[in-house]
Amino acid sequence: FAYLMASGTHYQLEGIEYIKLFGEEPSAIERVFAIYANVIELDEEGNVLNAKYAEKRAVDYIRSYCDPEFQVEPPYEDWEITLHAPPPLKPLI
């Protein structure tokens, strides 16, 4: 997911000019990765359960950001778009 986003080759964003956001509006990109991280689910062994769904939710944010006509369905819930504080710069242990 990160490679496709950073390289501008994400297949769900074909025709959407989003690469410029990395330099011009990095908070939009931050939100994409926050959505992905908030939505992705892992089982007890660390296996990803919903990778494509998390990706779709994240990609839909960029599409709606770049295309005001696009409506995200279902609309985002607050927990999906919440930005969390970054980890401390120094290890805690």
N, CA, C and O atoms as CSV, one atom per row, in Angstrom:
chain,resi,resn,atom,element,x,y,z
A,1,PHE,N,N,0.824,-1.196,0.000
A,1,PHE,CA,C,0.000,0.000,0.000
A,1,PHE,C,C,0.866,1.256,0.000
A,1,PHE,O,O,0.654,2.160,-0.808
A,2,ALA,N,N,1.838,1.311,0.905
A,2,ALA,CA,C,2.699,2.502,1.003
A,2,ALA,C,C,3.464,2.725,-0.300
A,2,ALA,O,O,3.585,3.859,-0.762
A,3,TYR,N,N,3.982,1.647,-0.894
A,3,TYR,CA,C,4.723,1.792,-2.151
A,3,TYR,C,C,3.812,2.344,-3.252
A,3,TYR,O,O,4.191,3.274,-3.963
A,4,LEU,N,N,2.629,1.778,-3.391
A,4,LEU,CA,C,1.710,2.228,-4.442
A,4,LEU,C,C,1.321,3.691,-4.252
A,4,LEU,O,O,1.219,4.447,-5.218
A,5,MET,N,N,1.105,4.080,-3.004
A,5,MET,CA,C,0.762,5.481,-2.725
A,5,MET,C,C,1.932,6.403,-3.061
A,5,MET,O,O,1.756,7.414,-3.741
A,6,ALA,N,N,3.120,6.053,-2.585
A,6,ALA,CA,C,4.289,6.923,-2.755
A,6,ALA,C,C,4.770,6.997,-4.200
A,6,ALA,O,O,5.351,8.002,-4.610
A,7,SER,N,N,4.533,5.948,-4.966
A,7,SER,CA,C,4.994,5.936,-6.355
A,7,SER,C,C,3.975,6.535,-7.321
A,7,SER,O,O,4.278,6.750,-8.494
A,8,GLY,N,N,2.771,6.801,-6.825
A,8,GLY,CA,C,1.737,7.356,-7.700
A,8,GLY,C,C,1.097,6.330,-8.605
A,8,GLY,O,O,0.486,6.685,-9.613
A,9,THR,N,N,1.229,5.053,-8.257
A,9,THR,CA,C,0.734,3.988,-9.126
A,9,THR,C,C,-0.414,3.188,-8.518
A,9,THR,O,O,-0.695,2.076,-8.965
A,10,HIS,N,N,-1.070,3.731,-7.521
A,10,HIS,CA,C,-2.156,2.958,-6.908
A,10,HIS,C,C,-3.283,2.787,-7.918
A,10,HIS,O,O,-3.811,3.762,-8.453
A,11,TYR,N,N,-3.641,1.540,-8.166
A,11,TYR,CA,C,-4.619,1.218,-9.208
A,11,TYR,C,C,-6.006,1.804,-8.931
A,11,TYR,O,O,-6.766,2.034,-9.872
A,12,GLN,N,N,-6.351,2.049,-7.676
A,12,GLN,CA,C,-7.660,2.626,-7.370
A,12,GLN,C,C,-7.676,4.147,-7.536
A,12,GLN,O,O,-8.726,4.780,-7.426
A,13,LEU,N,N,-6.511,4.720,-7.800
A,13,LEU,CA,C,-6.426,6.175,-7.982
A,13,LEU,C,C,-6.002,6.556,-9.394
A,13,LEU,O,O,-5.507,7.660,-9.625
A,14,GLU,N,N,-6.195,5.650,-10.326
A,14,GLU,CA,C,-5.844,5.934,-11.717
A,14,GLU,C,C,-6.612,7.167,-12.194
A,14,GLU,O,O,-7.831,7.251,-12.045
A,15,GLY,N,N,-5.882,8.115,-12.766
A,15,GLY,CA,C,-6.489,9.346,-13.256
A,15,GLY,C,C,-6.597,10.442,-12.216
A,15,GLY,O,O,-6.993,11.561,-12.543
A,16,ILE,N,N,-6.255,10.148,-10.975
A,16,ILE,CA,C,-6.296,11.146,-9.898
A,16,ILE,C,C,-4.877,11.660,-9.680
A,16,ILE,O,O,-3.965,10.875,-9.421
A,17,GLU,N,N,-4.691,12.950,-9.780
A,17,GLU,CA,C,-3.377,13.569,-9.589
A,17,GLU,C,C,-3.151,13.829,-8.098
A,17,GLU,O,O,-3.460,14.907,-7.590
A,18,TYR,N,N,-2.615,12.835,-7.415
A,18,TYR,CA,C,-2.442,12.975,-5.972
A,18,TYR,C,C,-0.989,13.079,-5.521
A,18,TYR,O,O,-0.738,13.453,-4.376
A,19,ILE,N,N,-0.034,12.762,-6.376
A,19,ILE,CA,C,1.378,12.772,-5.980
A,19,ILE,C,C,1.812,14.138,-5.478
A,19,ILE,O,O,2.609,14.219,-4.542
A,20,LYS,N,N,1.320,15.199,-6.063
A,20,LYS,CA,C,1.720,16.544,-5.635
A,20,LYS,C,C,1.358,16.815,-4.178
A,20,LYS,O,O,1.957,17.683,-3.542
A,21,LEU,N,N,0.388,16.082,-3.650
A,21,LEU,CA,C,-0.003,16.279,-2.253
A,21,LEU,C,C,1.133,15.959,-1.286
A,21,LEU,O,O,1.194,16.524,-0.194
A,22,PHE,N,N,2.029,15.061,-1.677
A,22,PHE,CA,C,3.149,14.706,-0.807
A,22,PHE,C,C,3.985,15.935,-0.468
A,22,PHE,O,O,4.446,16.071,0.666
A,23,GLY,N,N,4.184,16.822,-1.422
A,23,GLY,CA,C,4.983,18.017,-1.178
A,23,GLY,C,C,4.170,19.234,-0.796
A,23,GLY,O,O,4.619,20.068,-0.009
A,24,GLU,N,N,2.969,19.339,-1.353
A,24,GLU,CA,C,2.165,20.543,-1.159
A,24,GLU,C,C,1.202,20.467,0.019
A,24,GLU,O,O,0.940,21.477,0.672
A,25,GLU,N,N,0.681,19.294,0.292
A,25,GLU,CA,C,-0.306,19.136,1.362
A,25,GLU,C,C,-0.071,17.816,2.103
A,25,GLU,O,O,-0.889,16.899,2.030
A,26,PRO,N,N,1.051,17.732,2.812
A,26,PRO,CA,C,1.391,16.467,3.462
A,26,PRO,C,C,0.378,16.025,4.512
A,26,PRO,O,O,0.319,14.837,4.831
A,27,SER,N,N,-0.414,16.932,5.054
A,27,SER,CA,C,-1.414,16.516,6.047
A,27,SER,C,C,-2.476,15.614,5.414
A,27,SER,O,O,-3.053,14.769,6.099
A,28,ALA,N,N,-2.738,15.783,4.126
A,28,ALA,CA,C,-3.683,14.897,3.441
A,28,ALA,C,C,-3.121,13.483,3.374
A,28,ALA,O,O,-3.848,12.508,3.565
A,29,ILE,N,N,-1.832,13.378,3.103
A,29,ILE,CA,C,-1.186,12.067,3.062
A,29,ILE,C,C,-1.138,11.463,4.464
A,29,ILE,O,O,-1.353,10.263,4.634
A,30,GLU,N,N,-0.859,12.285,5.455
A,30,GLU,CA,C,-0.861,11.803,6.843
A,30,GLU,C,C,-2.219,11.197,7.183
A,30,GLU,O,O,-2.290,10.146,7.821
A,31,ARG,N,N,-3.279,11.844,6.767
A,31,ARG,CA,C,-4.629,11.354,7.056
A,31,ARG,C,C,-4.876,10.004,6.377
A,31,ARG,O,O,-5.519,9.129,6.956
A,32,VAL,N,N,-4.371,9.833,5.157
A,32,VAL,CA,C,-4.527,8.562,4.447
A,32,VAL,C,C,-3.920,7.425,5.258
A,32,VAL,O,O,-4.548,6.384,5.449
A,33,PHE,N,N,-2.701,7.629,5.731
A,33,PHE,CA,C,-2.039,6.570,6.486
A,33,PHE,C,C,-2.665,6.389,7.865
A,33,PHE,O,O,-2.645,5.283,8.406
A,34,ALA,N,N,-3.217,7.447,8.441
A,34,ALA,CA,C,-3.937,7.315,9.710
A,34,ALA,C,C,-5.189,6.460,9.510
A,34,ALA,O,O,-5.478,5.580,10.321
A,35,ILE,N,N,-5.920,6.714,8.443
A,35,ILE,CA,C,-7.119,5.919,8.162
A,35,ILE,C,C,-6.738,4.458,7.983
A,35,ILE,O,O,-7.378,3.570,8.546
A,36,TYR,N,N,-5.705,4.211,7.206
A,36,TYR,CA,C,-5.267,2.832,6.980
A,36,TYR,C,C,-4.920,2.153,8.306
A,36,TYR,O,O,-5.357,1.032,8.567
A,37,ALA,N,N,-4.140,2.829,9.132
A,37,ALA,CA,C,-3.715,2.252,10.410
A,37,ALA,C,C,-4.890,2.074,11.371
A,37,ALA,O,O,-4.931,1.101,12.123
A,38,ASN,N,N,-5.834,2.994,11.351
A,38,ASN,CA,C,-6.989,2.892,12.247
A,38,ASN,C,C,-7.950,1.783,11.835
A,38,ASN,O,O,-8.589,1.170,12.691
A,39,VAL,N,N,-8.059,1.522,10.553
A,39,VAL,CA,C,-9.050,0.568,10.046
A,39,VAL,C,C,-8.509,-0.856,9.985
A,39,VAL,O,O,-9.266,-1.809,10.169
A,40,ILE,N,N,-7.229,-1.015,9.733
A,40,ILE,CA,C,-6.684,-2.364,9.560
A,40,ILE,C,C,-6.851,-3.178,10.846
A,40,ILE,O,O,-6.678,-2.665,11.951
A,41,GLU,N,N,-7.190,-4.453,10.676
A,41,GLU,CA,C,-7.394,-5.352,11.808
A,41,GLU,C,C,-6.449,-6.540,11.700
A,41,GLU,O,O,-6.199,-7.062,10.614
A,42,LEU,N,N,-5.934,-6.953,12.846
A,42,LEU,CA,C,-5.042,-8.107,12.928
A,42,LEU,C,C,-5.644,-9.133,13.871
A,42,LEU,O,O,-6.338,-8.783,14.825
A,43,ASP,N,N,-5.373,-10.408,13.596
A,43,ASP,CA,C,-5.797,-11.420,14.553
A,43,ASP,C,C,-4.728,-11.559,15.636
A,43,ASP,O,O,-3.738,-10.828,15.626
A,44,GLU,N,N,-4.919,-12.475,16.551
A,44,GLU,CA,C,-4.007,-12.630,17.682
A,44,GLU,C,C,-2.596,-13.022,17.264
A,44,GLU,O,O,-1.644,-12.802,18.012
A,45,GLU,N,N,-2.456,-13.599,16.081
A,45,GLU,CA,C,-1.141,-13.999,15.587
A,45,GLU,C,C,-0.507,-12.949,14.688
A,45,GLU,O,O,0.586,-13.162,14.164
A,46,GLY,N,N,-1.174,-11.828,14.505
A,46,GLY,CA,C,-0.632,-10.755,13.689
A,46,GLY,C,C,-0.977,-10.840,12.219
A,46,GLY,O,O,-0.437,-10.077,11.418
A,47,ASN,N,N,-1.860,-11.746,11.842
A,47,ASN,CA,C,-2.294,-11.852,10.450
A,47,ASN,C,C,-3.309,-10.754,10.144
A,47,ASN,O,O,-4.230,-10.507,10.922
A,48,VAL,N,N,-3.125,-10.111,9.017
A,48,VAL,CA,C,-4.038,-9.040,8.611
A,48,VAL,C,C,-5.352,-9.656,8.137
A,48,VAL,O,O,-5.365,-10.593,7.338
A,49,LEU,N,N,-6.444,-9.116,8.643
A,49,LEU,CA,C,-7.767,-9.650,8.334
A,49,LEU,C,C,-8.513,-8.863,7.260
A,49,LEU,O,O,-9.381,-9.415,6.585
A,50,ASN,N,N,-8.189,-7.595,7.095
A,50,ASN,CA,C,-8.991,-6.750,6.197
A,50,ASN,C,C,-8.137,-5.750,5.405
A,50,ASN,O,O,-8.487,-4.574,5.305
A,51,ALA,N,N,-7.041,-6.213,4.855
A,51,ALA,CA,C,-6.103,-5.317,4.168
A,51,ALA,C,C,-6.775,-4.511,3.058
A,51,ALA,O,O,-6.596,-3.295,2.988
A,52,LYS,N,N,-7.531,-5.158,2.206
A,52,LYS,CA,C,-8.139,-4.451,1.067
A,52,LYS,C,C,-9.204,-3.456,1.515
A,52,LYS,O,O,-9.361,-2.400,0.901
A,53,TYR,N,N,-9.931,-3.778,2.573
A,53,TYR,CA,C,-10.926,-2.839,3.084
A,53,TYR,C,C,-10.240,-1.601,3.664
A,53,TYR,O,O,-10.665,-0.476,3.402
A,54,ALA,N,N,-9.183,-1.808,4.449
A,54,ALA,CA,C,-8.437,-0.677,5.020
A,54,ALA,C,C,-7.855,0.184,3.902
A,54,ALA,O,O,-7.876,1.412,3.975
A,55,GLU,N,N,-7.343,-0.468,2.882
A,55,GLU,CA,C,-6.783,0.247,1.733
A,55,GLU,C,C,-7.863,1.066,1.026
A,55,GLU,O,O,-7.639,2.228,0.686
A,56,LYS,N,N,-9.016,0.472,0.807
A,56,LYS,CA,C,-10.118,1.175,0.128
A,56,LYS,C,C,-10.558,2.400,0.918
A,56,LYS,O,O,-10.787,3.460,0.336
A,57,ARG,N,N,-10.678,2.271,2.229
A,57,ARG,CA,C,-11.082,3.410,3.056
A,57,ARG,C,C,-10.054,4.534,2.952
A,57,ARG,O,O,-10.418,5.706,2.854
A,58,ALA,N,N,-8.772,4.175,2.974
A,58,ALA,CA,C,-7.708,5.172,2.889
A,58,ALA,C,C,-7.678,5.836,1.510
A,58,ALA,O,O,-7.575,7.058,1.403
A,59,VAL,N,N,-7.769,5.031,0.473
A,59,VAL,CA,C,-7.732,5.544,-0.900
A,59,VAL,C,C,-8.941,6.440,-1.182
A,59,VAL,O,O,-8.822,7.442,-1.887
A,60,ASP,N,N,-10.085,6.082,-0.638
A,60,ASP,CA,C,-11.277,6.910,-0.839
A,60,ASP,C,C,-11.084,8.316,-0.278
A,60,ASP,O,O,-11.655,9.275,-0.797
A,61,TYR,N,N,-10.284,8.443,0.776
A,61,TYR,CA,C,-10.023,9.774,1.333
A,61,TYR,C,C,-9.304,10.644,0.301
A,61,TYR,O,O,-9.689,11.791,0.076
A,62,ILE,N,N,-8.261,10.096,-0.324
A,62,ILE,CA,C,-7.518,10.854,-1.344
A,62,ILE,C,C,-8.426,11.193,-2.514
A,62,ILE,O,O,-8.416,12.319,-3.011
A,63,ARG,N,N,-9.209,10.217,-2.950
A,63,ARG,CA,C,-10.115,10.475,-4.076
A,63,ARG,C,C,-11.073,11.619,-3.737
A,63,ARG,O,O,-11.293,12.510,-4.558
A,64,SER,N,N,-11.639,11.597,-2.533
A,64,SER,CA,C,-12.575,12.661,-2.148
A,64,SER,C,C,-11.857,13.990,-1.948
A,64,SER,O,O,-12.445,15.050,-2.168
A,65,TYR,N,N,-10.607,13.946,-1.537
A,65,TYR,CA,C,-9.810,15.161,-1.347
A,65,TYR,C,C,-9.529,15.831,-2.692
A,65,TYR,O,O,-9.572,17.056,-2.809
A,66,CYS,N,N,-9.242,15.012,-3.701
A,66,CYS,CA,C,-8.887,15.528,-5.026
A,66,CYS,C,C,-10.101,15.758,-5.927
A,66,CYS,O,O,-10.033,16.554,-6.864
A,67,ASP,N,N,-11.193,15.079,-5.654
A,67,ASP,CA,C,-12.396,15.172,-6.485
A,67,ASP,C,C,-13.598,15.477,-5.595
A,67,ASP,O,O,-14.163,14.564,-4.993
A,68,PRO,N,N,-13.998,16.742,-5.502
A,68,PRO,CA,C,-15.108,17.124,-4.624
A,68,PRO,C,C,-16.434,16.435,-4.965
A,68,PRO,O,O,-17.341,16.398,-4.133
A,69,GLU,N,N,-16.552,15.895,-6.168
A,69,GLU,CA,C,-17.771,15.193,-6.572
A,69,GLU,C,C,-17.858,13.792,-5.959
A,69,GLU,O,O,-18.946,13.228,-5.843
A,70,PHE,N,N,-16.707,13.234,-5.568
A,70,PHE,CA,C,-16.682,11.869,-5.041
A,70,PHE,C,C,-17.181,11.850,-3.598
A,70,PHE,O,O,-16.732,12.638,-2.766
A,71,GLN,N,N,-18.100,10.957,-3.316
A,71,GLN,CA,C,-18.647,10.798,-1.969
A,71,GLN,C,C,-18.170,9.476,-1.378
A,71,GLN,O,O,-18.354,8.419,-1.981
A,72,VAL,N,N,-17.564,9.537,-0.213
A,72,VAL,CA,C,-17.119,8.328,0.476
A,72,VAL,C,C,-18.346,7.630,1.057
A,72,VAL,O,O,-19.149,8.242,1.761
A,73,GLU,N,N,-18.476,6.344,0.754
A,73,GLU,CA,C,-19.595,5.542,1.261
A,73,GLU,C,C,-19.074,4.270,1.897
A,73,GLU,O,O,-18.294,3.549,1.275
A,74,PRO,N,N,-19.478,3.979,3.101
A,74,PRO,CA,C,-20.222,4.843,4.003
A,74,PRO,C,C,-19.338,5.999,4.469
A,74,PRO,O,O,-18.112,5.903,4.402
A,75,PRO,N,N,-19.939,7.076,4.935
A,75,PRO,CA,C,-19.132,8.201,5.428
A,75,PRO,C,C,-18.201,7.735,6.549
A,75,PRO,O,O,-18.501,6.780,7.266
A,76,TYR,N,N,-17.084,8.416,6.683
A,76,TYR,CA,C,-16.129,8.049,7.731
A,76,TYR,C,C,-16.721,8.258,9.117
A,76,TYR,O,O,-17.455,9.214,9.369
A,77,GLU,N,N,-16.385,7.348,9.993
A,77,GLU,CA,C,-16.692,7.525,11.407
A,77,GLU,C,C,-15.491,8.224,12.040
A,77,GLU,O,O,-14.378,8.144,11.521
A,78,ASP,N,N,-15.717,8.903,13.152
A,78,ASP,CA,C,-14.643,9.665,13.793
A,78,ASP,C,C,-13.404,8.822,14.073
A,78,ASP,O,O,-12.284,9.286,13.860
A,79,TRP,N,N,-13.587,7.593,14.545
A,79,TRP,CA,C,-12.441,6.757,14.902
A,79,TRP,C,C,-11.584,6.414,13.686
A,79,TRP,O,O,-10.389,6.154,13.827
A,80,GLU,N,N,-12.179,6.409,12.496
A,80,GLU,CA,C,-11.422,6.074,11.294
A,80,GLU,C,C,-10.452,7.186,10.904
A,80,GLU,O,O,-9.366,6.905,10.398
A,81,ILE,N,N,-10.823,8.424,11.129
A,81,ILE,CA,C,-10.014,9.550,10.646
A,81,ILE,C,C,-9.204,10.233,11.742
A,81,ILE,O,O,-8.555,11.249,11.497
A,82,THR,N,N,-9.241,9.676,12.945
A,82,THR,CA,C,-8.513,10.270,14.063
A,82,THR,C,C,-7.008,10.185,13.839
A,82,THR,O,O,-6.478,9.137,13.469
A,83,LEU,N,N,-6.333,11.302,14.070
A,83,LEU,CA,C,-4.871,11.325,14.055
A,83,LEU,C,C,-4.397,11.124,15.489
A,83,LEU,O,O,-4.894,11.771,16.411
A,84,HIS,N,N,-3.446,10.236,15.669
A,84,HIS,CA,C,-2.897,9.961,16.993
A,84,HIS,C,C,-1.530,10.615,17.117
A,84,HIS,O,O,-0.861,10.874,16.116
A,85,ALA,N,N,-1.130,10.875,18.332
A,85,ALA,CA,C,0.190,11.477,18.571
A,85,ALA,C,C,1.283,10.525,18.095
A,85,ALA,O,O,1.125,9.306,18.172
A,86,PRO,N,N,2.382,11.073,17.608
A,86,PRO,CA,C,3.487,10.208,17.189
A,86,PRO,C,C,4.145,9.565,18.403
A,86,PRO,O,O,3.991,10.049,19.524
A,87,PRO,N,N,4.872,8.485,18.185
A,87,PRO,CA,C,5.581,7.860,19.300
A,87,PRO,C,C,6.707,8.771,19.770
A,87,PRO,O,O,7.125,9.667,19.037
A,88,PRO,N,N,7.202,8.551,20.989
A,88,PRO,CA,C,8.312,9.374,21.481
A,88,PRO,C,C,9.557,9.182,20.615
A,88,PRO,O,O,9.749,8.126,20.013
A,89,LEU,N,N,10.386,10.201,20.562
A,89,LEU,CA,C,11.606,10.121,19.755
A,89,LEU,C,C,12.620,9.149,20.342
A,89,LEU,O,O,13.400,8.535,19.613
A,90,LYS,N,N,12.603,9.013,21.661
A,90,LYS,CA,C,13.534,8.098,22.322
A,90,LYS,C,C,12.768,6.878,22.812
A,90,LYS,O,O,11.632,7.000,23.271
A,91,PRO,N,N,13.383,5.705,22.719
A,91,PRO,CA,C,12.721,4.490,23.205
A,91,PRO,C,C,12.375,4.604,24.693
A,91,PRO,O,O,13.126,5.194,25.468
A,92,LEU,N,N,11.260,4.047,25.072
A,92,LEU,CA,C,10.835,4.068,26.463
A,92,LEU,C,C,11.454,2.926,27.271
A,92,LEU,O,O,11.455,2.961,28.501
A,93,ILE,N,N,11.974,1.924,26.583
A,93,ILE,CA,C,12.603,0.798,27.296
A,93,ILE,C,C,14.062,0.657,26.914
A,93,ILE,O,O,14.748,-0.234,27.414
